Amino acid sequence: MRSGHLGTYPSRQTPSISVWQSSTGNSKSPYLNSEDLLEEIKLKKLKLHCKDEMERIASRIIRARAHYTQ
């Protein structure tokens, strides 16, 4: 990459961060509001569900391979 391109990268990112902070209301408070907390909980549950599903799929593949090689 060109060094000029790297120098402009941080300045392009700064506005999006400040827009996010102002849209979520977190520009002054380090704490999440109740809506943000509920969203965080929802995302954590979804992540856990996806992880469990990936483990079930991996287990099924391992069993199928073991059965196929016998």
Secondary structure, DSSP 8 states (H G I E B T S, - for coil): --HHHHHHHHHHHHHHHHHHHHHHTTTT-SS--HHHHHHHHHHHHHHHHHHHHHHHHHHHHHHHHHHHH-
